[in-house]
Amino acid sequence: MSDLASRQTGNPVVAGGQHGISFGEALRVWVRIASLSFGGPAGQIAVMHRILVDEKRWIGENRFLHALNYCMLLPGPEAQQLAIYIGWLLHRTKGGLAAGILFVLPGFLAILGLSYVYVLFGTVGLVEGLFFGLKAAVLAVVLQAVERISKRALKNNAMMLIAVAAFLAIFAFHVPFPLIIVTAAIVGYVGGRAGSPLFQVGGGHGASRPGLADRDSALGEEAPAHARPNLSWSLKVSWILLFLWLAPVAAIYVFMGPDSVFSQIGIFFSKMAMVTFGGAYAVLSYVAQQAVEHYGWLRPGEMLDGLGMAETTPGPLIMVVQFVGFVGAFRDPGPLSPMMAATLASILTTWVTFVPCFLWIFLGAPFIERLRNNPALTGAMSAITAAVVGVIMNLAVWFATHVIFSEVIEWYGFGVTLDIPVPASINIASLVLTVAAILAIFRFNAGMIQTLAACSLAGIAWHFVGDMA
């Protein structure tokens, strides 16, 4: 095909391989996407869409949205899994590995550096003020996430009821997050299989819209040869990834014992990797409660500091768990130096959180097309997304309680356990900064990065004034 014909039809000129996209060119694009992946899954997916669909024309609109919808059915960060999926479509195993690793690597390095600063200089006025301001902004960002997902997920009374039930289950009765998700999935699956329109509200971070047709993209309409079901390849790659995921956890458990902080981190976050449906905000409520109240790795305000790091660095928001593991091992290093233990725990946490993402894609991607437009699975996805709204709302309430108030008491009664803030412990500065951040985002439509930066500067200024006084 000539260059002129290519421009007229929209098809890229094939320079080599099935689709004409070299692996080296793909690597450069994945590095670019990773460097721009701020703002949570919605922002990250928007970046991928703009570059891969609109600019590079590597993948069509329908195929992009189809891949995204099914990635949302999987546990783990859907944005990274979407990158793995598209990388695999382009260049099979090495393409998926490159896309997934590069998507995580910049954020891992950035949060590791910030974690060093946090534990070494966290009590210095400048750093303390920085994170003081970030906490207020993060609360506003979480509320914005509730609003965005609610608009997409709560399309009818059934979805609203699921969201309310999920909120009450985790907020008042402390029902485990995995059980909430499994229950919602079963309800949605049954409703979808029965053909109820209440459970066919769709998924994905944006509505389908006209765009690049699949036939005009580099990949075309047909699946590449390597993307067709191959049970032998899927099982081989899956067994390798399963070994890489669980072998280090098993070795740590055997040689360091069940009470080691490394064993606890490896097992806890491996379990999280299997139930993190609905994105980072949904699972962080459960992680925060476990890390603070059960394991004692963090204090309540420190979880917000970690989320602030994840919000202001590229990569998945679930990278905040890296900070959780870092601080937990720093405070309980065992025979190692605190900084060495923290660094190793940071690597371990990241490893057991993200290696399973490759497993889910490589094992299931070749068979995903066979499940397209399955009403039962669509119903399950819809119900899970609705439950996620309630879980994220619980996260917002939990954050607000521990940001604005310095003292919280537990109230028990009628099978309910509630965290009640002590009115006298209210932090006026935190309240003012939180309200300002909420107004900036919801009233004046300020961007997330601008709001985080402004609140950080305000926090530094507040501490500076306090020190001067």
C-alpha positions in Angstrom: 0.0 0.0 0.0 1.4 3.4 -0.9 1.7 6.3 1.6 -1.1 8.2 -0.2 -3.4 5.2 0.0 -2.6 4.7 3.6 -3.5 8.3 4.5 -6.7 8.1 2.5 -7.9 4.9 4.2 -6.6 5.6 7.7 -4.6 2.3 7.7 -1.0 2.7 8.9 1.7 1.5 6.4 3.0 -1.9 7.4 6.8 -1.6 7.8 7.4 -5.0 9.3 5.6 -7.6 11.3 1.8 -8.1 11.2 0.9 -4.6 12.1 4.0 -2.6 11.3 4.7 -1.5 14.9 8.2 -2.2 16.0 8.9 -3.3 19.6 11.3 -0.4 20.0 8.7 2.1 19.0 6.2 0.5 21.4 8.7 0.8 24.3 9.1 4.5 23.7 5.4 5.0 23.7 4.9 2.9 26.9 7.6 5.0 28.6 5.7 8.2 27.5 2.4 6.8 28.8 3.9 5.8 32.1 5.4 9.3 32.6 2.0 11.0 32.0 -0.1 8.6 34.1 -1.3 10.9 36.8 -4.8 11.3 38.2 -6.0 7.8 39.0 -7.4 5.2 36.6 -9.7 7.7 34.8 -6.8 10.0 33.9 -4.5 7.1 33.1 -7.0 5.5 30.7 -7.7 8.8 29.1 -3.9 9.2 28.4 -3.7 5.7 26.9 -6.7 6.4 24.7 -5.4 9.7 23.4 -2.0 8.3 22.6 -2.9 4.7 21.4 -6.2 5.4 19.7 -6.3 9.0 18.6 -2.6 9.8 18.0 -0.9 6.5 17.1 -4.0 4.8 15.7 -2.7 1.4 16.9 -6.0 0.1 18.3 -9.6 0.9 17.4 -12.2 2.5 19.6 -14.4 -0.6 20.0 -11.5 -2.9 20.8 -10.0 -0.4 23.3 -13.4 -0.2 25.2 -13.9 -3.9 24.9 -10.5 -4.6 26.5 -11.2 -2.0 29.2 -14.6 -3.4 30.2 -13.1 -6.9 30.7 -10.1 -5.6 32.6 -12.6 -4.1 35.0 -13.9 -7.6 35.7 -10.5 -8.6 37.0 -8.9 -7.9 40.4 -6.2 -5.3 40.4 -5.6 -1.9 38.8 -7.5 -1.9 35.5 -5.4 0.8 33.9 -2.2 -1.3 34.3 -4.0 -4.4 33.1 -5.3 -2.5 30.1 -1.7 -1.6 29.3 -0.6 -5.2 29.7 -3.5 -6.3 27.5 -2.8 -3.9 24.6 1.0 -4.6 24.9 0.2 -8.3 24.6 -2.0 -7.7 21.6 0.8 -5.8 19.9 3.8 -8.0 20.7 2.6 -11.0 22.7 4.4 -11.9 26.0 7.3 -9.5 25.7 4.9 -6.7 24.8 2.6 -7.3 27.8 5.6 -7.5 30.2 7.1 -4.3 28.9 3.9 -2.4 29.0 3.0 -3.5 32.5 6.4 -3.1 34.0 7.0 0.4 32.5 3.5 1.5 33.7 4.5 0.8 37.3 8.2 1.6 37.4 8.2 5.4 37.5 5.7 5.5 40.3 7.6 2.8 42.3 10.8 4.8 42.1 9.1 8.1 42.9 7.2 6.7 46.0 10.4 4.9 47.2 12.3 8.2 47.1 9.4 10.0 48.9 9.2 7.3 51.5 12.9 7.8 52.3 12.2 11.5 52.8 9.1 10.8 54.9 10.8 8.5 57.5 14.0 10.5 57.7 12.6 14.1 57.6 8.9 13.7 58.3 9.1 15.7 61.5 10.9 18.6 59.9 8.5 21.6 59.6 8.7 21.8 55.8 8.0 18.1 55.2 5.4 18.0 58.0 3.6 20.9 56.5 3.7 19.4 53.0 1.9 16.2 54.1 -0.5 18.2 56.4 -1.7 20.0 53.3 -1.8 16.8 51.2 -4.2 15.1 53.6 -6.9 17.7 53.2 -6.6 17.6 49.4 -6.7 13.8 49.3 -10.0 13.8 51.1 -11.4 16.1 48.4 -10.0 13.9 45.6 -11.6 10.8 47.2 -15.0 12.6 47.3 -14.5 13.5 43.6 -13.9 9.8 42.9 -17.2 8.9 44.6 -19.0 11.5 42.5 -17.5 10.3 39.2 -18.1 6.6 39.8 -21.6 7.3 41.1 -22.7 9.0 37.9 -21.5 6.1 35.9 -22.6 3.2 38.1 -25.8 4.3 40.0 -28.2 4.4 37.0 -31.2 2.9 38.8 -32.7 2.1 42.2 -31.2 -1.4 42.3 -27.6 -0.1 41.8 -28.3 2.6 44.5 -29.5 -0.1 46.9 -26.4 -2.2 46.4 -24.2 0.9 47.0 -26.0 1.8 50.2 -25.9 -1.8 51.4 -22.1 -2.0 50.7 -21.5 1.2 52.6 -23.5 0.1 55.7 -21.9 -3.4 55.6 -18.3 -2.1 55.8 -19.0 1.1 57.8 -21.2 -0.2 60.5 -20.8 -3.9 60.5 -17.1 -4.2 59.4 -18.0 -6.9 56.8 -14.7 -7.8 55.0 -14.3 -6.1 51.7 -13.8 -9.4 49.7 -17.2 -10.7 51.0 -18.9 -7.5 49.9 -17.5 -7.8 46.4 -18.3 -11.5 46.1 -21.9 -10.9 47.3 -22.4 -8.0 44.8 -21.0 -10.1 42.0 -23.4 -13.0 42.8 -26.4 -10.7 42.9 -25.4 -9.0 39.6 -24.7 -12.3 37.9 -28.1 -13.7 38.9 -29.8 -10.5 37.9 -28.0 -10.4 34.5 -28.6 -14.0 33.8 -32.3 -13.5 34.5 -32.3 -10.8 31.8 -33.2 -8.0 34.2 -32.4 -4.6 32.6 -31.5 -3.2 36.0 -28.2 -5.0 35.8 -27.2 -4.1 32.2 -25.8 -0.7 32.9 -22.3 -1.4 31.5 -18.9 -0.6 32.8 -15.8 1.3 31.8 -14.6 4.8 32.7 -16.4 6.6 29.9 -19.3 6.1 27.6 -18.7 4.6 24.1 -18.4 7.3 21.5 -17.6 7.4 17.7 -13.9 7.1 17.1 -11.2 5.2 15.1 -12.8 2.2 13.6 -11.1 -1.1 14.3 -10.6 -1.8 10.6 -8.6 1.5 10.2 -6.2 0.8 13.1 -2.9 -0.9 13.0 -4.3 -4.1 14.6 -7.3 -4.2 12.3 -10.5 -6.0 13.1 -9.2 -9.6 13.3 -7.2 -10.8 16.3 -3.5 -11.3 15.7 -2.4 -14.9 15.3 -0.8 -14.9 18.7 -3.9 -13.6 20.3 -6.1 -16.6 19.5 -6.7 -19.1 22.2 -3.7 -21.4 22.9 -4.2 -23.3 26.1 -0.7 -24.7 26.1 0.9 -21.2 25.9 -1.6 -19.7 28.5 -0.9 -22.5 31.0 2.9 -22.4 30.6 3.1 -18.6 31.1 0.6 -18.8 34.0 2.6 -21.4 35.9 5.7 -19.4 35.5 4.0 -16.2 36.8 2.3 -18.1 39.6 5.7 -19.4 40.7 7.3 -16.0 40.5 4.4 -14.5 42.6 4.1 -17.1 45.4 7.6 -18.7 45.7 9.1 -15.6 47.4 6.2 -15.4 49.8 6.5 -19.1 50.7 10.3 -18.9 51.2 9.9 -15.9 53.5 7.2 -17.7 55.5 9.4 -20.8 55.9 12.7 -19.1 56.7 11.5 -16.0 58.7 8.3 -17.5 60.4 4.7 -16.4 60.4 5.3 -13.5 62.8 7.8 -11.7 60.6 6.6 -8.4 59.2 7.8 -9.7 55.8 5.6 -12.8 56.0 2.6 -10.7 57.0 3.2 -8.2 54.2 3.6 -11.0 51.6 0.5 -12.9 52.6 -1.7 -9.9 53.2 -1.0 -8.2 49.9 -1.1 -11.4 48.0 -4.7 -11.8 49.2 -5.4 -8.2 48.3 -4.2 -8.9 44.7 -7.0 -11.5 44.4 -9.8 -9.3 45.6 -8.9 -5.7 44.5 -12.0 -5.2 42.3 -13.1 -1.7 41.5 -9.8 0.1 41.6 -7.6 1.5 44.3 -10.1 3.7 46.1 -12.4 0.7 46.8 -9.7 -1.6 48.3 -7.9 1.2 50.2 -10.6 1.4 52.8 -10.0 -2.2 53.7 -6.2 -1.9 53.5 -6.3 1.2 55.7 -8.3 -0.5 58.4 -6.1 -3.6 58.4 -2.8 -1.7 58.2 -3.8 0.7 61.0 -6.1 -1.3 63.3 -5.0 -4.9 62.9 -1.3 -4.9 62.0 -0.3 -1.5 63.4 2.0 -0.8 60.5 0.7 2.8 60.2 -1.1 5.5 62.1 -4.4 6.8 60.6 -2.9 10.1 59.3 0.0 8.3 57.7 -2.3 6.3 55.4 -3.4 9.7 54.0 0.2 10.8 53.6 0.9 7.7 51.5 -2.2 8.3 49.3 -1.0 11.8 48.8 2.3 10.4 47.5 0.4 8.1 45.1 -1.9 10.9 43.9 1.1 13.2 43.0 3.3 10.6 41.3 2.7 8.7 38.0 1.3 5.1 38.0 -1.6 3.3 39.7 -3.0 4.7 42.9 -2.7 1.3 44.5 1.1 2.0 44.6 0.2 3.5 48.0 0.5 -0.1 49.4 4.3 0.2 48.7 4.4 3.0 51.3 2.4 0.9 53.7 4.9 -2.0 53.5 7.8 0.4 53.7 6.7 2.1 56.9 5.6 -1.2 58.4 9.0 -2.8 58.0 10.8 0.4 59.0 9.2 0.2 62.4 9.7 -3.6 62.8 12.9 -4.4 60.9 13.9 -7.5 62.8 17.6 -8.3 62.3 18.0 -5.8 59.5 18.6 -2.1 59.6 15.4 -0.1 59.4 16.1 1.4 56.0 17.2 -1.9 54.5 14.1 -3.7 55.9 11.9 -0.9 54.6 13.4 -1.0 51.1 13.0 -4.8 50.8 9.4 -4.6 52.1 8.6 -1.9 49.6 9.9 -4.2 46.8 8.0 -7.2 48.2 4.8 -5.3 48.5 5.0 -4.1 44.9 6.0 -7.5 43.6 3.0 -9.4 45.2 0.6 -6.7 44.2 1.5 -6.4 40.5 2.8 -9.8 39.4 -0.7 -11.3 39.6 -1.9 -8.6 37.1 0.3 -10.3 34.4 -1.1 -13.7 35.4 -4.8 -12.6 35.0 -4.2 -11.1 31.5 -1.9 -13.8 30.1 -4.2 -16.6 31.3 -7.5 -15.0 30.3 -6.9 -12.6 27.5 -6.9 -15.2 24.7 -10.4 -16.4 25.8 -11.9 -13.0 26.6 -13.4 -12.5 23.1 -15.6 -15.6 23.7 -17.2 -13.8 26.7 -18.1 -10.7 24.8 -21.6 -9.3 25.5 -22.3 -12.0 28.1 -25.3 -10.6 30.0 -24.5 -12.5 33.3 -20.9 -11.1 33.4 -22.1 -7.6 32.5 -24.6 -7.8 35.4 -21.8 -9.0 37.8 -19.6 -6.1 36.7 -22.4 -3.6 37.1 -23.2 -4.8 40.7 -19.5 -4.8 41.7 -19.1 -1.2 40.4 -22.2 -0.1 42.4 -20.8 -1.8 45.6 -17.5 0.0 45.0 -19.3 3.3 45.3 -20.4 2.4 48.8 -16.9 1.2 49.8 -15.2 4.3 48.5 -17.8 6.4 50.5 -16.7 4.6 53.6 -13.1 5.4 52.7 -14.0 9.1 52.5 -15.8 9.0 55.9 -12.8 7.2 57.5 -10.4 9.7 56.1 -12.5 12.7 57.2 -12.8 11.3 60.7 -9.1 10.9 61.1 -8.0 14.1 59.3 -10.3 16.6 60.9 -10.4 15.1 64.4 -7.4 14.0 66.4 -9.4 11.7 68.8 -11.9 9.0 67.9 -13.8 6.7 70.2 -15.5 3.4 69.3 -19.2 2.9 70.0 -20.8 -0.5 70.3 -24.4 -1.4 70.2 -27.0 -3.6 68.5 -24.2 -5.5 66.6 -22.9 -2.2 65.2 -19.4 -0.7 65.7 -18.9 3.0 64.9 -16.0 5.3 65.1 -17.3 8.5 66.7 -15.0 11.6 66.6 -14.5 13.6 69.7 -15.8 17.2 69.0 -13.3 18.8 71.3 -10.5 17.3 69.2 -11.4 19.1 66.0 -8.4 20.5 64.0 -9.6 23.9 62.7 -6.7 24.2 60.2 -7.5 20.8 58.7 -11.2 21.6 58.5 -10.5 24.9 56.7 -8.0 23.4 54.3 -10.3 20.4 53.6 -13.3 22.7 52.9 -11.1 24.9 50.6 -9.9 21.8 48.7 -13.5 20.6 48.2 -14.6 24.0 47.0 -11.7 24.2 44.6 -12.5 20.8 43.0 -16.3 20.9 43.0 -17.1 24.6 42.8 -14.3 26.0 40.7 -13.4 22.8 38.8 -9.7 23.0 39.8 -7.5 20.1 38.6 -6.3 17.4 40.9 -2.6 18.3 40.6 -3.3 22.0 41.1 -5.4 21.3 44.2 -2.8 19.0 45.7 0.0 21.6 45.0 -2.0 24.5 46.4 -3.0 22.5 49.6 0.6 21.4 50.0 1.9 25.0 49.9 -0.9 26.1 52.3 0.1 23.4 54.7 3.8 24.5 54.5 2.7 28.1 55.1 0.5 27.1 58.1 3.4 25.3 59.8 5.8 28.1 59.0 3.4 30.6 60.7 2.9 28.3 63.6 6.7 28.0 64.1 7.1 31.7 63.9 4.4 32.2 66.6 
